[in-house]
Amino acid sequence: MASDGYRSLQEIQKKIFDFGKFTIEAHFNPGRIISSSAKVDSKSISDRPCFLCPKNLPPEQKALKIVGEYILLVNPFPIFDKHFTIPVVTHRPQLIYKEIESMLDISFMLGSKYSVFYNGPKCGASAPDHLHFQAGNFGYMKIDSEYESIVNSFGQTIQSNEKCRTISVTGCLRNFLSIESNDKKEIIKEFYKIYDVLMKDEDEPLLNIICRYDEKWRLMIFPRTKHRPSHFFEEGEGKYLISPAAVDLGGVLIFPREEDFKRINKELITDIFKQVTFSDDEFNKIINRLNDKK
Ligand SMILES: [Zn+2]
């Protein structure tokens, strides 16, 4: 399964879209059809055997114990050349609140060669019932290499002290927040402020998170308004099978159907991001609420 998956990566077709100070890539990756079209309603989830529970893993699947209850597995349906799934060994829901420290620890352990990411239960996780992170080789997502220039062009420091800096980034299609620090406690404290401001009447705010450790952590938080854009639900011409998650917000949009990939253009990319993330106005209100908290 895994060798088929990794072999198929060599045939991936790519298109690069230049947005001036940043780029977005579109990938045609038929191997991701199951993940992108996954039914994640509670009935479909409870009717299927959980593919992250140790008892349901393929017998060939080996695991490395890494942090606490977390194990590192090869992802047999890869997006990255090196793609890991990092679940806990017990079956419990995908919720970040108590796990943010583990995410930082995993990122620290994997080091600068990997980005670790989290997809919220309603933001692209195909196993919303089983707590997990993923990791992929650093440099694959556009945001990995463009982060500094994006922050320089679009970022605004909204909090800083000698230990920690929080930045809001507006105007690069998907508005996001980033916390930079080598002090784990500081980063967690800042993360909770953001989490609280985003929290509504739900299990957790809609979000994706991308983390990397290279002498310090940088934790990018992408608040979301929606799970899937309208294109996902259209019939006929208007349909595009796309279900944005952390990798897409990281600048690599994954299209599992060739007919969608062929038609992709800048307007469509802009519309997809616009639908699933906060507008500049709404995002600025979030920043204001964050500033009020200080
Ligand atoms: Zn499970």
Boltz pocket constraint, residues with backbone or C-beta under 6 A from the ligand:
constraints:
  - pocket:
      binder: B
      contacts: [[A, 50], [A, 51], [A, 52], [A, 53], [A, 90], [A, 91], [A, 92], [A, 129], [A, 130]]
      max_distance: 6.0
